[in-house]
Amino acid sequence: MALTTALVVFSIFHLSTGLYFHIGETERKCFIEEIPDETMVVGNYKVQAFDHNAKDYMPVSPDIGMHVEVFDPENKVVLSRTYAAEGRFTFTSHTAGEHVICLNSNSSAWFNAGQLRVHLDINVGEHAIDYQQVQTKDKLTELQLRVRQLLDQVEQITKEQNYQRYREERFRQTSESTNQRVLWWSIAQTLILLITGFWQMQHLKSFFEAKKLV
């Protein structure tokens, strides 16, 4: 069976993306995330299989896991690893732009699991930081923790603004390039019409002279 790839696009600035999807034995699901540079991304997932006795989706065997691959805007591999049936993956973007996150099952362990349902929750930037763990590790007070959160939010906003400026610059360059191509194509069309008209006039003149009509 051919490998099936599904692409889903999400804009996740200041948001947590939570969803679930179904995946077959040979399927590969891919999600496109627009991420600023130097931004941490954390994905939490849980794999379930349909239990015909319970008539509901239940946790799967530990043998069934998920392979996660992440590609940056230059199509370089940022992460490639096989995880268990439930867990989390983490990576940090080094280039601003569209990152592709792909998941597929380790099909050799399927047996009678059938179609799986995967719950996926993606957190970006300060949303990917566990501040309770930070507070415990660094022994911060509530006020210090709040200041830390605000500083992280300001830093993330700055990154997003820089990325938006980068996108605007790319869009402007694309627009200018398109306008320039349209201009040159218009000039080329005009020249072709002028050359064709001149050739037709010369041809008609030669025809009339040959017939001694002029």
Secondary structure, 3 states (H helix, E strand, C coil): CCCEEEEEEECCCCCEEEEEEEECCCEEEEEEEEECCCCEEEEEEEEEEEECCCCEEEECCCCCCEEEEEECCCCCEEEEEEECCEEEEEEECCCCEEEEEEEEECHHHCCCCCCEEEEEEEEEHHHHCCHHHHHHHHCCCHHHHHHHHHHHHHHHHHHHHHHHHHHHHHHHHHHHHHHHHHHHHHHHHHHHHHHHHHHHHHHHHHHHHHCCCC
